[in-house]
Amino acid sequence: MKFSTLLLAGSVAVNAALVLFLIVSPSSDSTSAPSSSTASARPVTNASSTHLPSDSTPWAAIGSSEFSTQADRLRSEGFPPSAIRAILAAQIREGYADRRKAIEAAQADAPFWKNPTADPKIQAELRALSKLEQQALRDLLGPDLENGAAATLRRQLPGFSPETIEELAVVRDRYNQQRQDIYASLSATTPENRQKAVDLDKAMRAEIAALLTPQEFEDYELRTSNTANSLRNNLVAFEPSEGEFRALFKLQSAFNDQFQIASIVGLSPDQQTAVMRQRSEAQKQLTEEIKATLGAERYTEYQRATDSYYRQTSQLVARLELPVEVANQVYVVQKDLQQRVQSMDRSLTPDSRNAQLAALAAEAQTRISATLGPSGYEAYKDNGGSWLNQLQPRPSPVPGPAPR
């Protein structure tokens, strides 16, 4: 029986560990691929005896023929790519084990009653070591097409060719490494580093756009961009058609490209104020364009669906297994009472105002409980009903000292 048949019969984790010991051989044997029967009978050899990097040797300076031979053997035995990657990843990590232990040992143990504070220098060294391990695995096997960025892209972009998916994965992985370096910095939250992150995203988009046709790039952006992801989340209760989503994405994407948060970095306070004023005016224009795109009726539904209170309410209604229209009914109550609060006579005394607010609060409880039930009303207060706090009585102003 081939040892691969035996190994595949167990769990993936156990198989990977077992194969790790079975396939490791002294370096003098590494140039040939012995039969599976010979491999099964060979005495177990510690993985650290293979040609892996030492504390002072960079991976690039080490011949990888032994690991390539092992990968070829596993392929010939029928192992899937994910198992081969797991096996070699375990060996590579073992090769760096001494260095990792040395780094971790440099951090003093904190007393159990104190919150341990991570040493930034040690954390940086561990991140650098992890990058070495990941790069070594990529050098051996290329990008992870089953579990890494390529697998995610394959799900997101079903119409793209495997070659294009791999190219995109390589580009995204490279930029993600650079992005991690920025965020790992102690000064990651500085305006300059935020601008670096924005610039990095722009550079990645430009490079990806150069790889794709205009139609492919549009499809890529619609399925993977931050703007598209945010829009999908914001429209979860709106249920747009494909045409509506594409139109809204085009409008929102143009707005986001013009008004990046980091675009005010380095500006004077007066300049920042001017930019924010422009952004506010552009937001009003965007709202009008959305209204014109959707039409009056759908825009009304859009306004309701993008209200954060309504989104939470619709999620609560779904959990309570109530009809969808119940969320609309509760929303009508919300808008009615909010409008009545806003139109209250400002000349009322504090006591009179509080009396009216108390009456509105009681009305809200009665009307919403009739729709959601008493227990549903209690759940609603924390799931879409935080606006009810607007109906709470206001404390009366404290009188100042009497004039002398």
ROVEX-362135 format. One record per residue (C-alpha): residue number from 1; residue in three letters; x, z, y. Coordinates in steps of 0.05 Angstrom, whole numbers, plus 32768, in hexadecimal, padded with zeros to 4 digits. Example, Ala and Ser with C-alpha at 12.3 -4.5 7.8 and 13.67 -1.06 7.14 Angstrom:
REM residues 2
<1; ALA; <80F6; 809C; 7FA6>>
<2; SER; <8111; 808F; 7FEB>>
***
This chain:
REM residues 404
<1; MET; <8000; 8000; 8000>>
<2; LYS; <801A; 7FEE; 8045>>
<3; PHE; <8028; 802C; 8070>>
<4; SER; <7FFD; 800D; 80A7>>
<5; THR; <7FC0; 8011; 8079>>
<6; LEU; <7FCD; 805A; 806C>>
<7; LEU; <7FD8; 806A; 80B5>>
<8; LEU; <7F9B; 8046; 80CE>>
<9; ALA; <7F6F; 806F; 80A0>>
<10; GLY; <7F79; 80AE; 80CC>>
<11; SER; <7F6E; 80BE; 8114>>
<12; VAL; <7F93; 8097; 814A>>
<13; ALA; <7FB9; 80D4; 8163>>
<14; VAL; <7FD0; 80E9; 811D>>
<15; ASN; <7FE2; 80A1; 810C>>
<16; ALA; <800C; 8099; 814A>>
<17; ALA; <8033; 80D9; 813C>>
<18; LEU; <803D; 80C7; 80F3>>
<19; VAL; <8054; 8080; 8102>>
<20; LEU; <8083; 809B; 8136>>
<21; PHE; <80AA; 80BF; 8100>>
<22; LEU; <80A3; 8089; 80CB>>
<23; ILE; <80BC; 804F; 80F5>>
<24; VAL; <80F7; 8071; 8117>>
<25; SER; <8138; 805E; 80F5>>
<26; PRO; <8182; 8067; 8103>>
<27; SER; <819D; 8035; 8136>>
<28; SER; <81C7; 8013; 8101>>
<29; ASP; <8187; 7FFB; 80DE>>
<30; SER; <8163; 7FE5; 811D>>
<31; THR; <8177; 7F9C; 8119>>
<32; SER; <814C; 7F8E; 80DC>>
<33; ALA; <8103; 7F9A; 80CE>>
<34; PRO; <8100; 7FBD; 808A>>
<35; SER; <80C5; 7FB6; 805C>>
<36; SER; <808C; 7FE7; 8062>>
<37; SER; <809C; 8006; 801F>>
<38; THR; <80E3; 8014; 8036>>
<39; ALA; <80C9; 8032; 8077>>
<40; SER; <809A; 805F; 8052>>
<41; ALA; <80D1; 807B; 8026>>
<42; ARG; <8105; 8084; 805D>>
<43; PRO; <8114; 80CC; 8070>>
<44; VAL; <80F6; 80E3; 80B3>>
<45; THR; <8125; 80DC; 80ED>>
<46; ASN; <811C; 8100; 8130>>
<47; ALA; <8103; 80D0; 8166>>
<48; SER; <8138; 80E8; 8197>>
<49; SER; <816E; 80C8; 816C>>
<50; THR; <8156; 8083; 8181>>
<51; HIS; <8176; 805F; 81BB>>
<52; LEU; <814E; 807E; 81F3>>
<53; PRO; <8165; 808E; 823A>>
<54; SER; <818E; 80CD; 8245>>
<55; ASP; <8189; 80F7; 8284>>
<56; SER; <81BB; 80CB; 82A7>>
<57; THR; <81AD; 8086; 8289>>
<58; PRO; <817A; 8058; 82AA>>
<59; TRP; <814B; 8034; 827B>>
<60; ALA; <8161; 7FEF; 8292>>
<61; ALA; <81A8; 7FFD; 8279>>
<62; ILE; <8190; 8009; 8232>>
<63; GLY; <8184; 7FD3; 81FE>>
<64; SER; <813B; 7FD1; 81E9>>
<65; SER; <8146; 7FA6; 81AB>>
<66; GLU; <8139; 7FE1; 817D>>
<67; PHE; <80F5; 7FEE; 819C>>
<68; SER; <80E5; 7FA4; 819E>>
<69; THR; <80F4; 7FA1; 8154>>
<70; GLN; <80C6; 7FDC; 8147>>
<71; ALA; <808F; 7FBB; 8170>>
<72; ASP; <8098; 7F7B; 8147>>
<73; ARG; <8094; 7FA2; 8106>>
<74; LEU; <8053; 7FC4; 811B>>
<75; ARG; <8035; 7F82; 8130>>
<76; SER; <8047; 7F64; 80EC>>
<77; GLU; <8025; 7F9F; 80CA>>
<78; GLY; <7FE5; 7F91; 80F0>>
<79; PHE; <7FE6; 7FCA; 8122>>
<80; PRO; <7FBB; 7FBD; 8160>>
<81; PRO; <7FDE; 7FBA; 81A4>>
<82; SER; <7FC1; 7FFD; 81B9>>
<83; ALA; <7FE0; 8020; 817D>>
<84; ILE; <8024; 7FFE; 8188>>
<85; ARG; <8023; 8013; 81D0>>
<86; ALA; <8011; 805B; 81BE>>
<87; ILE; <8049; 805F; 818B>>
<88; LEU; <807F; 8044; 81B9>>
<89; ALA; <8065; 806E; 81F3>>
<90; ALA; <806E; 80AC; 81C8>>
<91; GLN; <80B6; 8098; 81B7>>
<92; ILE; <80C8; 8089; 81FF>>
<93; ARG; <80AB; 80CB; 8216>>
<94; GLU; <80D3; 80EF; 81E0>>
<95; GLY; <8111; 80CD; 81F9>>
<96; TYR; <8106; 80EC; 823E>>
<97; ALA; <80F3; 8130; 8222>>
<98; ASP; <8135; 8152; 8233>>
<99; ARG; <8133; 813A; 827A>>
<100; ARG; <80EB; 8150; 8282>>
<101; LYS; <80FA; 8195; 8266>>
<102; ALA; <8135; 819D; 8295>>
<103; ILE; <8109; 818B; 82D1>>
<104; GLU; <80D2; 81BA; 82BD>>
<105; ALA; <8103; 81F3; 82AE>>
<106; ALA; <811B; 81EF; 82F6>>
<107; GLN; <80D8; 8209; 830F>>
<108; ALA; <80D6; 8255; 830C>>
<109; ASP; <809C; 8274; 82E6>>
<110; ALA; <8068; 8291; 8315>>
<111; PRO; <8049; 82D5; 8305>>
<112; PHE; <8007; 82CC; 82E1>>
<113; TRP; <7FE2; 82EF; 8319>>
<114; LYS; <7FF9; 82BE; 834E>>
<115; ASN; <7FE4; 8277; 835A>>
<116; PRO; <8020; 824B; 8347>>
<117; THR; <8039; 821E; 837E>>
<118; ALA; <8054; 81DC; 8366>>
<119; ASP; <809A; 81CC; 837E>>
<120; PRO; <8094; 8189; 83A3>>
<121; LYS; <80DA; 8175; 838E>>
<122; ILE; <80CC; 8182; 8344>>
<123; GLN; <8089; 815F; 8348>>
<124; ALA; <80AC; 8122; 8366>>
<125; GLU; <80E0; 8123; 832E>>
<126; LEU; <80A9; 8126; 82F9>>
<127; ARG; <8084; 80EC; 831A>>
<128; ALA; <80C5; 80C4; 831B>>
<129; LEU; <80D0; 80D3; 82D1>>
<130; SER; <8089; 80BE; 82C0>>
<131; LYS; <8095; 807C; 82E5>>
<132; LEU; <80D4; 8071; 82BC>>
<133; GLU; <80AD; 807B; 827B>>
<134; GLN; <8075; 804C; 8292>>
<135; GLN; <80A6; 8017; 82A8>>
<136; ALA; <80CC; 801B; 8266>>
<137; LEU; <808B; 800F; 8240>>
<138; ARG; <8078; 7FD5; 826D>>
<139; ASP; <80BE; 7FB7; 8263>>
<140; LEU; <80B3; 7FB9; 8218>>
<141; LEU; <806A; 7FA5; 8212>>
<142; GLY; <8054; 7F8A; 8255>>
<143; PRO; <8015; 7FA4; 8278>>
<144; ASP; <7FE2; 7FCA; 8250>>
<145; LEU; <7FAC; 7F95; 8247>>
<146; GLU; <7F7E; 7FC2; 8220>>
<147; ASN; <7F7D; 8004; 8246>>
<148; GLY; <7F9F; 7FF9; 8289>>
<149; ALA; <7F8E; 7FD3; 82C8>>
<150; ALA; <7F86; 7F93; 82A0>>
<151; ALA; <7F50; 7FB1; 8274>>
<152; THR; <7F29; 7FC8; 82B1>>
<153; LEU; <7F30; 7F84; 82D2>>
<154; ARG; <7F19; 7F61; 8293>>
<155; ARG; <7ED9; 7F89; 8295>>
<156; GLN; <7ECF; 7F7E; 82E0>>
<157; LEU; <7EE1; 7F34; 82DF>>
<158; PRO; <7EC5; 7F17; 829E>>
<159; GLY; <7ECA; 7ECF; 82B6>>
<160; PHE; <7F15; 7ED2; 82C5>>
<161; SER; <7F49; 7EB6; 8295>>
<162; PRO; <7F76; 7EE7; 826E>>
<163; GLU; <7FB3; 7ECB; 8293>>
<164; THR; <7F93; 7ED8; 82D7>>
<165; ILE; <7F7F; 7F1E; 82C2>>
<166; GLU; <7FC6; 7F2E; 82AD>>
<167; GLU; <7FE2; 7F13; 82EF>>
<168; LEU; <7FB1; 7F3D; 8316>>
<169; ALA; <7FC1; 7F7B; 82ED>>
<170; VAL; <800C; 7F73; 82FB>>
<171; VAL; <8000; 7F6D; 8346>>
<172; ARG; <7FD0; 7FA8; 8349>>
<173; ASP; <7FFE; 7FD3; 831E>>
<174; ARG; <8039; 7FC5; 834C>>
<175; TYR; <8012; 7FD7; 838A>>
<176; ASN; <7FF4; 8015; 8369>>
<177; GLN; <803A; 802E; 835C>>
<178; GLN; <804B; 8026; 83A5>>
<179; ARG; <800A; 8048; 83B9>>
<180; GLN; <801A; 8083; 838C>>
<181; ASP; <805D; 808A; 83AE>>
<182; ILE; <803A; 808F; 83F1>>
<183; TYR; <8007; 80C2; 83DB>>
<184; ALA; <803C; 80EA; 83B6>>
<185; SER; <8061; 80F5; 83F7>>
<186; LEU; <805D; 8138; 8419>>
<187; SER; <8047; 8113; 8458>>
<188; ALA; <8012; 80EA; 8434>>
<189; THR; <7FDD; 80FE; 8466>>
<190; THR; <8002; 80E9; 84A4>>
<191; PRO; <7FE5; 80B0; 84CD>>
<192; GLU; <8023; 8086; 84BE>>
<193; ASN; <801B; 808D; 8473>>
<194; ARG; <7FD0; 807F; 8477>>
<195; GLN; <7FE2; 803F; 849C>>
<196; LYS; <8015; 802F; 8466>>
<197; ALA; <7FDE; 8035; 8431>>
<198; VAL; <7FB0; 8007; 8459>>
<199; ASP; <7FE8; 7FD4; 8462>>
<200; LEU; <7FF7; 7FD8; 8418>>
<201; ASP; <7FAE; 7FC8; 8407>>
<202; LYS; <7FB0; 7F8D; 8437>>
<203; ALA; <7FF0; 7F72; 8417>>
<204; MET; <7FD2; 7F79; 83D1>>
<205; ARG; <7F93; 7F54; 83E5>>
<206; ALA; <7FBD; 7F1D; 8405>>
<207; GLU; <7FE7; 7F15; 83C6>>
<208; ILE; <7FAA; 7F15; 8399>>
<209; ALA; <7F87; 7EE2; 83C6>>
<210; ALA; <7FC3; 7EB4; 83BD>>
<211; LEU; <7FBC; 7EB8; 8372>>
<212; LEU; <7F72; 7EA6; 8371>>
<213; THR; <7F45; 7E6F; 8389>>
<214; PRO; <7F18; 7E81; 83C4>>
<215; GLN; <7EDC; 7E89; 8395>>
<216; GLU; <7F04; 7EB3; 8364>>
<217; PHE; <7F1D; 7EE0; 839C>>
<218; GLU; <7ED6; 7EEA; 83B6>>
<219; ASP; <7EBF; 7EFD; 836F>>
<220; TYR; <7EFB; 7F2B; 8369>>
<221; GLU; <7EEA; 7F4E; 83AA>>
<222; LEU; <7EA1; 7F54; 8398>>
<223; ARG; <7EB2; 7F77; 8357>>
<224; THR; <7EF0; 7FA1; 8366>>
<225; SER; <7EF8; 7FB0; 83B0>>
<226; ASN; <7EED; 7FF4; 83D0>>
<227; THR; <7EB9; 7FD5; 83FD>>
<228; ALA; <7E91; 7FBA; 83C2>>
<229; ASN; <7E96; 7FFC; 839C>>
<230; SER; <7E7E; 8023; 83D9>>
<231; LEU; <7E46; 7FF2; 83E5>>
<232; ARG; <7E2E; 7FF6; 839C>>
<233; ASN; <7E2D; 8042; 83A2>>
<234; ASN; <7E08; 803F; 83E4>>
<235; LEU; <7DD4; 800E; 83CA>>
<236; VAL; <7DC6; 8031; 8387>>
<237; ALA; <7D7E; 8040; 839C>>
<238; PHE; <7D74; 7FFD; 83BF>>
<239; GLU; <7D7E; 7FD1; 8381>>
<240; PRO; <7D94; 7F93; 83A6>>
<241; SER; <7D92; 7F4D; 8389>>
<242; GLU; <7DD4; 7F29; 837E>>
<243; GLY; <7DC8; 7EFF; 83BD>>
<244; GLU; <7DB9; 7F3D; 83E6>>
<245; PHE; <7DF7; 7F61; 83CD>>
<246; ARG; <7E23; 7F25; 83DC>>
<247; ALA; <7E07; 7F20; 8423>>
<248; LEU; <7E0E; 7F6A; 8431>>
<249; PHE; <7E54; 7F6B; 8415>>
<250; LYS; <7E69; 7F32; 8443>>
<251; LEU; <7E4F; 7F57; 8480>>
<252; GLN; <7E6C; 7F9B; 846B>>
<253; SER; <7EAF; 7F7E; 8457>>
<254; ALA; <7EB8; 7F5C; 849B>>
<255; PHE; <7EA7; 7F9D; 84BE>>
<256; ASN; <7ED7; 7FC6; 8492>>
<257; ASP; <7F10; 7F95; 849C>>
<258; GLN; <7F09; 7F9A; 84E7>>
<259; PHE; <7F01; 7FE5; 84EC>>
<260; GLN; <7F31; 8006; 84BC>>
<261; ILE; <7F36; 8051; 84C7>>
<262; ALA; <7F82; 804A; 84CC>>
<263; SER; <7F7C; 8016; 8503>>
<264; ILE; <7F7E; 804C; 8539>>
<265; VAL; <7FC3; 8065; 8521>>
<266; GLY; <7FF5; 8064; 855A>>
<267; LEU; <7FC0; 805A; 8590>>
<268; SER; <7FB9; 8087; 85CC>>
<269; PRO; <7F7C; 80B4; 85D0>>
<270; ASP; <7F5B; 8084; 8602>>
<271; GLN; <7F69; 8049; 85D5>>
<272; GLN; <7F4D; 806F; 8599>>
<273; THR; <7F0E; 807E; 85C0>>
<274; ALA; <7F07; 8035; 85D2>>
<275; VAL; <7F0F; 801F; 8589>>
<276; MET; <7EDC; 8051; 8572>>
<277; ARG; <7EAC; 8039; 85A7>>
<278; GLN; <7EB6; 7FF1; 858F>>
<279; ARG; <7EAA; 8009; 8548>>
<280; SER; <7E69; 802A; 855C>>
<281; GLU; <7E51; 7FEA; 857E>>
<282; ALA; <7E67; 7FC0; 8542>>
<283; GLN; <7E40; 7FF0; 8514>>
<284; LYS; <7E01; 7FE2; 853D>>
<285; GLN; <7E0D; 7F98; 8537>>
<286; LEU; <7E18; 7F9F; 84EC>>
<287; THR; <7DD5; 7FC3; 84E6>>
<288; GLU; <7DB2; 7F8A; 850A>>
<289; GLU; <7DD4; 7F56; 84DE>>
<290; ILE; <7DBE; 7F7C; 849F>>
<291; LYS; <7D77; 7F7F; 84B9>>
<292; ALA; <7D77; 7F34; 84C7>>
<293; THR; <7D95; 7F25; 8483>>
<294; LEU; <7D63; 7F4F; 845B>>
<295; GLY; <7D24; 7F45; 8483>>
<296; ALA; <7CF7; 7F7C; 84A0>>
<297; GLU; <7CD8; 7F93; 845E>>
<298; ARG; <7D17; 7F96; 8435>>
<299; TYR; <7D3D; 7FB5; 846F>>
<300; THR; <7D0A; 7FEF; 8470>>
<301; GLU; <7D18; 7FF9; 8426>>
<302; TYR; <7D63; 7FF4; 8434>>
<303; GLN; <7D5F; 802A; 846A>>
<304; ARG; <7D3A; 8059; 843A>>
<305; ALA; <7D68; 804A; 83FF>>
<306; THR; <7DA8; 8056; 8426>>
<307; ASP; <7D90; 8099; 8441>>
<308; SER; <7DBA; 80CD; 841E>>
<309; TYR; <7D7E; 80FB; 8418>>
<310; TYR; <7D55; 80C5; 83F6>>
<311; ARG; <7D8D; 80B3; 83C6>>
<312; GLN; <7D93; 80FB; 83AF>>
<313; THR; <7D47; 8101; 83AB>>
<314; SER; <7D42; 80C2; 8380>>
<315; GLN; <7D77; 80DE; 8351>>
<316; LEU; <7D51; 8120; 834C>>
<317; VAL; <7D10; 80FB; 833D>>
<318; ALA; <7D32; 80D5; 8305>>
<319; ARG; <7D4D; 8116; 82E7>>
<320; LEU; <7D07; 8134; 82EB>>
<321; GLU; <7CEC; 80F5; 82C8>>
<322; LEU; <7CBA; 80E8; 82FE>>
<323; PRO; <7CA2; 80A3; 8316>>
<324; VAL; <7CD0; 8080; 8346>>
<325; GLU; <7C9B; 8080; 837D>>
<326; VAL; <7C9E; 80CC; 8380>>
<327; ALA; <7CE0; 80C6; 83A5>>
<328; ASN; <7CBE; 809A; 83D9>>
<329; GLN; <7C86; 80CD; 83E1>>
<330; VAL; <7CB8; 8105; 83ED>>
<331; TYR; <7CDE; 80D9; 841E>>
<332; VAL; <7C9E; 80CD; 8446>>
<333; VAL; <7C95; 8118; 844C>>
<334; GLN; <7CDD; 8120; 8462>>
<335; LYS; <7CD9; 80EB; 8499>>
<336; ASP; <7C96; 8105; 84B1>>
<337; LEU; <7CAE; 814D; 84B9>>
<338; GLN; <7CF1; 8139; 84D7>>
<339; GLN; <7CCD; 810F; 850B>>
<340; ARG; <7CA0; 8149; 851C>>
<341; VAL; <7CDB; 8177; 8526>>
<342; GLN; <7CFD; 8145; 8554>>
<343; SER; <7CBD; 813E; 857E>>
<344; MET; <7CB2; 8188; 8587>>
<345; ASP; <7CA8; 819F; 85CE>>
<346; ARG; <7CEB; 81B4; 85E9>>
<347; SER; <7CCB; 81E4; 861B>>
<348; LEU; <7CB2; 8211; 85E3>>
<349; THR; <7CCA; 8259; 85E1>>
<350; PRO; <7CF8; 826A; 85A7>>
<351; ASP; <7CC2; 8292; 8585>>
<352; SER; <7C8F; 8259; 858C>>
<353; ARG; <7CC1; 8226; 8572>>
<354; ASN; <7CD2; 8252; 8537>>
<355; ALA; <7C89; 825A; 8526>>
<356; GLN; <7C80; 820F; 8525>>
<357; LEU; <7CBE; 8206; 84FA>>
<358; ALA; <7CA4; 823A; 84C9>>
<359; ALA; <7C62; 8215; 84C4>>
<360; LEU; <7C86; 81D3; 84B7>>
<361; ALA; <7CB1; 81F4; 8482>>
<362; ALA; <7C73; 820E; 845F>>
<363; GLU; <7C53; 81C9; 8463>>
<364; ALA; <7C92; 81A9; 8446>>
<365; GLN; <7C91; 81D8; 840B>>
<366; THR; <7C47; 81CC; 83FE>>
<367; ARG; <7C4B; 8180; 8402>>
<368; ILE; <7C8B; 8177; 83DB>>
<369; SER; <7C77; 81AA; 83A5>>
<370; ALA; <7C37; 8183; 839B>>
<371; THR; <7C62; 8146; 838A>>
<372; LEU; <7C9E; 8165; 8365>>
<373; GLY; <7C80; 81A6; 834C>>
<374; PRO; <7C98; 81EC; 8361>>
<375; SER; <7CD7; 81E9; 8337>>
<376; GLY; <7CE4; 81A2; 834E>>
<377; TYR; <7CDF; 81B9; 8396>>
<378; GLU; <7D13; 81EF; 838A>>
<379; ALA; <7D42; 81BA; 836B>>
<380; TYR; <7D33; 818B; 83A5>>
<381; LYS; <7D4D; 81BD; 83D9>>
<382; ASP; <7D93; 81B1; 83BC>>
<383; ASN; <7D8A; 8168; 83A9>>
<384; GLY; <7D73; 8141; 83E5>>
<385; GLY; <7D4F; 8179; 840A>>
<386; SER; <7D86; 8195; 8435>>
<387; TRP; <7D60; 8179; 8471>>
<388; LEU; <7D2F; 81B3; 8466>>
<389; ASN; <7D62; 81DE; 848A>>
<390; GLN; <7D4B; 81BC; 84CA>>
<391; LEU; <7D09; 81E2; 84C1>>
<392; GLN; <7D29; 8226; 84C0>>
<393; PRO; <7D1A; 8254; 84FB>>
<394; ARG; <7D51; 8255; 8530>>
<395; PRO; <7D6E; 8298; 8546>>
<396; SER; <7D56; 82AD; 858B>>
<397; PRO; <7D8B; 82AB; 85C1>>
<398; VAL; <7DAD; 82ED; 85CE>>
<399; PRO; <7D9D; 8303; 8615>>
<400; GLY; <7DD9; 830B; 8643>>
<401; PRO; <7DE9; 834A; 8668>>
<402; ALA; <7DB9; 835C; 869F>>
<403; PRO; <7DD2; 834A; 86E5>>
<404; ARG; <7DEB; 8385; 870E>>
***
